[in-house]
Amino acid sequence: MNEHNEHSYENGSTRPPKNHGGVIAAVLCICIVLLGVASAVGILSRLSGDPYTESGNVLFSEIGSTGTSSSPASSSVQTVPDPDNQMEIALNSIPAQVDNVPQTGGMGLQDIYDKNIPSVVSITCTLSGGTSTGTGVVLSENGYLVTNAHVVDGAREIEVLLSDERTFSATLVGSDSLSDLAVLYVDAKDLIPAEFGDSAQVRVGDAVVAIGDPLGVEFRGTMTDGIVSAINRNVQTGGRTMTLIQTNAALNSGNSGGPLINCFGQVIGINTLKIGTFTDDAGVEGLGFAIPSAMVKQIVDQLIAQGYVSGRPTLELEGQWVSSFHQQFRGIPAGLYITGAPAGSGIRAKDILLSIDGTRVTTQEALDGVLYSHQAGDRVTLVLYRDGRQFTVELTLQEAGK
């Protein structure tokens, strides 16, 4: 007879089996949570256009693929192209081009460009401290060109590049800083002059284009289009007021001296300046200005005939502006340090010009502003500094260029 312990069972266990229901329930809960998270991620991926999901960004999939398709229908078996059934891109003939006519009755933009590009030149100036570039317009078959005065200001050498790739050294015939116009001459007899139109007939809204070298010779011959945004616009610049044509045709550094052209292919202005993007916090776009052709004729005719513009005043003083370093190091006031003056004027070398008619002059712009408000023959009062004291001198303004 076998004796059995009261805690013994047939299977030899000394205790009853444990209940595992709680563990199983916990595992099921974790699985449910994980499935929920996976489903949520899938939904969010579809909504956000994840490029790595089957509903993702198609563009990224097409361009950025490295050989693995994101389509669920794709097969792991790759199809090899049939060498006997390959294709080539066909280049079909373009239909006859339609001229882009900016204004009823005008020329197409292409024709305007073709007409004027032979009359537009690239200008490179060698300065004491480097080079500068700009644009010019052919005035005559025998070598006269017009550009901005600020393009050639301080130039030791001037080089002109024609549209046919010929290069010439240019001579400065005359320059007028007040109108910002200058005339150059090159030794050529077969140039193609631009046709000028009367700016007095220009209206706001007229279609225009500008041709020139934005940012230099690298982009020479660039054409931009727009309209006349305003006429007779008074613009303060460099101590003077200029009455200009305003346009939204894109102008950039290097366009200076180039033509503003109407829809009939006529030059109605010479581009001179723009209001820059960083003028204020808001930024500025589409504010370019050109000197009206009526003013160009008035100034250029005088520069060609006599080398200067009648009535422009000058002080006939030579000097350089006192830098802030010399002001502090030498203890002298800001102004024009005189290096040369007319005999009998009462002004000597090393004097410093402080003001004219009560207006303080510490920069060239300030000096020009005073001169532009006078005519040749006017009497002005100068305040100068010499050996620690100030004194006054009266001078008669002379005619510049004579």
Wavefront OBJ file of the C-alpha trace (Angstrom):
o trace
v 0.000 0.000 0.000
v 1.404 3.326 -0.963
v 1.208 6.152 1.357
v 0.422 9.568 -0.114
v 1.190 12.910 1.409
v -1.815 15.180 1.560
v 0.011 17.751 -0.574
v 1.053 15.223 -3.220
v -0.486 14.702 -6.679
v 0.118 12.178 -9.419
v 2.429 14.371 -11.365
v 4.758 14.639 -8.460
v 4.170 18.338 -7.799
v 4.196 19.338 -4.220
v 1.879 22.437 -4.897
v -1.128 23.138 -7.070
v -0.418 24.832 -10.518
v -0.227 28.687 -10.589
v -2.871 30.829 -12.310
v -1.216 32.710 -15.399
v -4.284 34.689 -16.477
v -2.848 38.067 -15.343
v 0.341 37.729 -17.378
v -1.569 36.805 -20.508
v -3.856 39.791 -20.069
v -0.876 42.138 -19.709
v 0.744 40.791 -22.897
v -2.508 41.254 -24.810
v -2.774 44.843 -23.588
v 0.782 45.619 -24.734
v 0.083 44.130 -28.156
v -3.065 46.217 -28.516
v -1.162 49.402 -27.587
v 1.635 48.658 -30.067
v -0.856 48.018 -32.853
v -2.592 51.302 -32.049
v 0.702 53.228 -32.190
v 1.611 51.635 -35.520
v -1.772 52.530 -36.965
v -1.453 56.139 -35.741
v 2.013 56.500 -37.287
v 0.695 55.217 -40.592
v -2.199 57.668 -40.577
v 0.091 60.601 -39.697
v 2.538 59.604 -42.435
v -0.230 59.651 -45.014
v -1.466 63.035 -43.813
v 2.016 64.605 -43.781
v 3.045 63.205 -47.168
v 6.077 61.320 -45.826
v 8.280 60.615 -48.857
v 9.099 57.195 -47.507
v 5.483 55.914 -47.349
v 3.426 54.540 -50.194
v 1.220 57.644 -50.062
v 4.179 59.996 -49.811
v 5.583 62.706 -52.027
v 5.549 61.435 -55.604
v 8.028 64.056 -56.822
v 10.601 63.027 -54.259
v 9.974 59.427 -55.120
v 10.562 60.003 -58.826
v 13.613 62.240 -58.494
v 15.274 60.934 -55.378
v 14.879 57.205 -55.920
v 18.031 55.116 -55.756
v 16.485 52.038 -57.390
v 14.001 50.809 -54.782
v 10.404 51.555 -55.659
v 8.091 52.806 -52.918
v 5.028 51.326 -54.623
v 3.407 48.383 -52.808
v 2.730 46.792 -56.195
v 6.387 46.699 -57.168
v 8.036 43.358 -57.671
v 11.443 42.258 -56.547
v 12.052 41.015 -60.104
v 13.652 43.735 -62.279
v 12.641 44.150 -65.912
v 15.537 44.423 -68.347
v 14.907 46.857 -71.284
v 14.693 45.223 -74.674
v 17.752 46.460 -76.650
v 15.709 46.187 -79.861
v 12.924 48.393 -78.499
v 14.731 51.490 -77.194
v 13.628 55.102 -77.813
v 15.286 58.429 -78.583
v 14.105 61.976 -77.871
v 12.756 63.656 -80.985
v 13.575 67.373 -81.486
v 10.685 68.817 -83.429
v 10.812 72.068 -85.372
v 9.511 75.044 -83.366
v 6.524 76.790 -84.956
v 7.109 80.275 -86.336
v 7.742 82.549 -83.369
v 5.229 85.283 -82.645
v 6.667 88.706 -81.850
v 6.072 89.881 -78.293
v 4.627 93.333 -78.983
v 4.577 95.313 -75.746
v 2.262 98.052 -77.015
v -0.219 98.360 -79.876
v 1.525 99.743 -82.931
v 4.970 99.146 -81.464
v 7.772 96.767 -82.344
v 8.229 93.299 -80.955
v 10.684 92.985 -78.076
v 12.933 90.852 -80.249
v 13.021 93.516 -82.957
v 13.692 96.268 -80.403
v 16.691 94.299 -79.146
v 18.016 93.564 -82.632
v 17.717 97.224 -83.605
v 19.490 98.618 -80.544
v 22.095 96.077 -79.454
v 24.650 97.261 -82.098
v 24.380 100.758 -80.545
v 25.027 99.620 -76.955
v 28.650 99.450 -75.749
v 30.406 98.124 -72.652
v 32.692 100.525 -70.782
v 35.574 99.521 -68.485
v 37.517 102.209 -66.628
v 40.903 101.862 -64.974
v 40.978 103.835 -61.722
v 43.752 104.529 -59.253
v 42.335 101.863 -56.956
v 40.927 99.315 -59.396
v 38.354 99.232 -62.185
v 34.737 100.197 -62.768
v 32.267 99.205 -65.464
v 29.217 100.708 -67.096
v 27.270 100.948 -70.322
v 27.219 103.503 -73.143
v 25.194 104.420 -76.227
v 26.529 105.228 -79.693
v 25.654 108.790 -80.729
v 27.230 108.978 -84.171
v 28.773 106.849 -86.858
v 32.118 108.604 -86.444
v 32.828 107.644 -82.824
v 30.870 109.745 -80.289
v 29.318 107.904 -77.325
v 27.297 108.964 -74.299
v 27.382 107.467 -70.794
v 27.032 108.599 -67.177
v 29.556 110.996 -65.678
v 29.851 108.777 -62.601
v 30.877 105.831 -64.799
v 34.043 107.597 -66.011
v 34.717 109.762 -62.939
v 38.375 109.431 -61.942
v 39.209 107.129 -64.852
v 42.831 107.006 -65.985
v 42.023 104.808 -68.957
v 38.702 104.051 -70.646
v 38.103 100.977 -72.790
v 35.016 100.479 -74.975
v 33.813 97.058 -76.130
v 31.384 96.998 -79.067
v 28.704 94.386 -79.656
v 30.795 92.990 -82.549
v 33.654 92.310 -80.067
v 35.879 95.154 -81.277
v 37.695 97.068 -78.524
v 38.755 100.731 -78.563
v 40.502 103.117 -76.203
v 38.225 106.079 -75.541
v 38.933 109.757 -74.931
v 36.806 111.810 -72.546
v 35.357 114.707 -74.561
v 33.522 116.301 -71.653
v 31.696 115.465 -68.446
v 28.940 117.179 -66.439
v 28.416 115.905 -62.894
v 25.220 117.924 -62.378
v 23.351 116.048 -65.132
v 25.480 112.891 -64.699
v 26.310 112.787 -68.416
v 29.625 112.364 -70.212
v 30.659 112.138 -73.862
v 33.405 109.775 -75.067
v 35.143 109.497 -78.426
v 36.621 106.426 -80.107
v 38.533 106.328 -83.388
v 35.955 104.448 -85.463
v 34.033 105.460 -88.569
v 31.453 102.709 -88.994
v 29.479 102.683 -85.751
v 25.693 102.267 -85.689
v 24.106 105.202 -83.830
v 20.983 104.769 -81.720
v 17.750 106.498 -82.701
v 16.603 108.959 -80.024
v 12.962 109.786 -79.375
v 11.548 112.935 -77.740
v 11.057 112.292 -74.019
v 8.580 115.188 -73.868
v 6.046 112.861 -75.524
v 6.488 110.008 -73.038
v 3.447 109.028 -70.965
v 3.070 107.037 -67.783
v 2.295 103.434 -68.731
v 4.362 103.437 -71.944
v 6.170 100.131 -72.491
v 9.975 100.386 -72.236
v 13.057 98.178 -72.145
v 16.554 98.716 -70.757
v 19.703 97.235 -72.282
v 23.044 97.168 -70.511
v 25.647 95.310 -68.476
v 24.137 94.513 -65.074
v 26.932 93.587 -62.641
v 29.557 94.085 -65.340
v 30.724 92.847 -68.737
v 30.004 89.210 -67.878
v 26.278 89.878 -68.340
v 26.593 92.467 -71.109
v 23.742 92.996 -73.506
v 21.069 92.079 -70.970
v 17.577 93.375 -71.790
v 14.843 93.917 -69.191
v 11.347 95.248 -69.780
v 8.785 97.303 -67.904
v 6.816 100.517 -68.191
v 7.257 104.210 -67.526
v 6.212 104.464 -63.873
v 6.404 108.263 -63.600
v 7.667 111.282 -65.514
v 9.313 114.480 -64.253
v 10.228 112.706 -61.011
v 12.466 114.933 -58.827
v 15.131 112.777 -57.169
v 17.623 114.028 -54.584
v 21.051 112.496 -55.109
v 24.623 113.607 -54.588
v 23.617 117.019 -53.278
v 21.539 117.854 -56.342
v 17.986 117.424 -57.599
v 17.552 115.568 -60.888
v 14.316 115.468 -62.900
v 14.096 111.929 -64.263
v 11.940 109.261 -65.892
v 10.976 106.543 -63.413
v 10.689 102.936 -64.604
v 10.167 99.480 -63.159
v 12.430 97.864 -65.776
v 15.129 96.098 -63.771
v 18.306 98.171 -63.420
v 21.436 97.096 -61.576
v 24.998 98.234 -61.062
v 26.558 98.272 -64.532
v 23.378 99.427 -66.298
v 24.505 103.012 -65.702
v 24.846 104.904 -68.976
v 22.741 102.440 -70.953
v 19.582 103.233 -72.915
v 15.950 103.242 -71.828
v 14.060 102.422 -75.033
v 10.416 102.851 -75.981
v 8.264 100.330 -77.882
v 9.267 101.933 -81.192
v 12.957 101.182 -80.602
v 13.837 104.808 -79.771
v 16.099 105.811 -76.869
v 14.056 108.066 -74.568
v 16.515 108.182 -71.662
v 19.941 107.276 -70.316
v 19.751 105.067 -67.219
v 21.455 106.674 -64.255
v 20.419 105.278 -60.872
v 18.085 103.055 -58.871
v 16.792 103.013 -55.325
v 18.415 100.016 -53.691
v 16.804 97.028 -52.025
v 18.247 97.895 -48.627
v 17.047 101.494 -48.507
v 14.723 100.633 -45.625
v 13.486 97.675 -43.629
v 10.665 97.016 -46.098
v 12.999 96.619 -49.072
v 12.578 98.389 -52.417
v 12.065 96.946 -55.892
v 11.349 98.374 -59.341
v 12.502 101.958 -58.751
v 14.907 102.840 -61.546
v 15.517 106.225 -63.152
v 16.722 107.558 -66.494
v 17.807 110.987 -67.700
v 15.212 112.191 -70.265
v 16.436 112.349 -73.854
v 15.534 116.060 -74.066
v 18.033 116.745 -71.265
v 20.576 114.407 -72.867
v 20.443 116.433 -76.095
v 20.839 119.744 -74.272
v 23.904 118.582 -72.321
v 25.566 116.378 -74.942
v 25.397 119.032 -77.645
v 27.334 121.426 -75.401
v 29.864 118.807 -74.332
v 30.627 117.949 -77.948
v 30.773 121.581 -79.052
v 32.862 123.021 -76.204
v 33.776 120.261 -73.745
v 31.729 121.700 -70.878
v 28.234 122.939 -69.998
v 27.794 126.690 -69.823
v 26.947 128.237 -66.477
v 28.228 125.432 -64.252
v 30.032 127.045 -61.260
v 33.372 125.993 -59.775
v 35.511 127.178 -56.857
v 38.839 126.437 -58.565
v 40.183 124.972 -55.331
v 42.278 121.818 -55.162
v 42.433 119.656 -52.077
v 41.426 116.500 -50.247
v 38.938 115.807 -47.500
v 40.254 115.587 -43.946
v 39.802 112.040 -42.653
v 38.539 111.248 -39.165
v 42.001 109.843 -38.379
v 43.731 113.151 -39.163
v 41.041 115.045 -37.279
v 41.920 113.142 -34.117
v 45.646 112.612 -34.680
v 46.422 116.185 -35.770
v 43.606 117.951 -33.938
v 42.218 119.717 -37.017
v 38.576 120.229 -38.048
v 36.724 118.359 -40.790
v 36.683 120.055 -44.173
v 38.580 120.395 -47.454
v 42.357 120.482 -46.918
v 43.550 122.957 -49.552
v 46.499 121.980 -51.749
v 46.011 124.631 -54.455
v 44.118 127.928 -54.790
v 43.903 130.837 -57.298
v 46.531 133.533 -56.865
v 45.220 136.605 -55.049
v 42.278 134.740 -53.526
v 43.593 135.033 -49.973
v 43.592 131.252 -49.627
v 46.813 129.332 -49.082
v 47.872 125.719 -49.190
v 47.174 123.880 -45.894
v 44.104 126.037 -45.182
v 40.937 124.035 -44.448
v 37.621 125.036 -46.027
v 34.879 124.739 -43.394
v 31.746 126.262 -44.933
v 30.295 128.201 -47.875
v 27.528 130.762 -47.320
v 26.860 129.271 -43.897
v 26.597 125.650 -45.111
v 29.070 123.236 -43.518
v 31.077 121.281 -46.106
v 32.781 118.083 -44.945
v 32.210 115.893 -48.018
v 32.284 116.274 -51.799
v 28.532 115.767 -51.867
v 27.996 118.679 -49.484
v 30.307 120.912 -51.544
v 28.572 119.957 -54.792
v 25.201 120.665 -53.206
v 26.259 124.247 -52.430
v 27.722 124.792 -55.899
v 24.646 123.386 -57.634
v 22.532 126.050 -55.912
v 24.580 128.847 -57.545
v 25.479 130.059 -60.997
v 28.836 131.024 -62.420
v 29.542 134.653 -61.466
v 27.861 134.443 -58.027
v 29.783 135.809 -54.991
v 30.083 133.396 -52.060
v 31.532 133.675 -48.541
v 33.971 131.006 -47.419
v 34.961 130.226 -43.830
v 38.463 128.727 -43.556
v 40.693 127.407 -40.771
v 44.378 128.318 -40.488
v 46.791 127.889 -37.574
v 44.093 127.420 -34.951
v 41.806 130.253 -36.016
v 38.973 130.861 -38.481
v 38.677 133.615 -41.074
v 36.380 134.483 -44.004
v 37.089 135.093 -47.686
v 34.766 136.184 -50.508
v 35.167 134.601 -53.931
v 33.430 134.778 -57.304
v 32.425 131.402 -58.697
v 33.986 130.732 -62.085
v 32.471 128.829 -65.002
v 33.568 125.182 -64.925
v 35.396 123.912 -67.993
v 36.623 127.239 -69.303
l 1 2 3 4 5 6 7 8 9 10 11 12 13 14 15 16 17 18 19 20 21 22 23 24 25 26 27 28 29 30 31 32 33 34 35 36 37 38 39 40 41 42 43 44 45 46 47 48 49 50 51 52 53 54 55 56 57 58 59 60 61 62 63 64 65 66 67 68 69 70 71 72 73 74 75 76 77 78 79 80 81 82 83 84 85 86 87 88 89 90 91 92 93 94 95 96 97 98 99 100 101 102 103 104 105 106 107 108 109 110 111 112 113 114 115 116 117 118 119 120 121 122 123 124 125 126 127 128 129 130 131 132 133 134 135 136 137 138 139 140 141 142 143 144 145 146 147 148 149 150 151 152 153 154 155 156 157 158 159 160 161 162 163 164 165 166 167 168 169 170 171 172 173 174 175 176 177 178 179 180 181 182 183 184 185 186 187 188 189 190 191 192 193 194 195 196 197 198 199 200 201 202 203 204 205 206 207 208 209 210 211 212 213 214 215 216 217 218 219 220 221 222 223 224 225 226 227 228 229 230 231 232 233 234 235 236 237 238 239 240 241 242 243 244 245 246 247 248 249 250 251 252 253 254 255 256 257 258 259 260 261 262 263 264 265 266 267 268 269 270 271 272 273 274 275 276 277 278 279 280 281 282 283 284 285 286 287 288 289 290 291 292 293 294 295 296 297 298 299 300 301 302 303 304 305 306 307 308 309 310 311 312 313 314 315 316 317 318 319 320 321 322 323 324 325 326 327 328 329 330 331 332 333 334 335 336 337 338 339 340 341 342 343 344 345 346 347 348 349 350 351 352 353 354 355 356 357 358 359 360 361 362 363 364 365 366 367 368 369 370 371 372 373 374 375 376 377 378 379 380 381 382 383 384 385 386 387 388 389 390 391 392 393 394 395 396 397 398 399 400 401 402
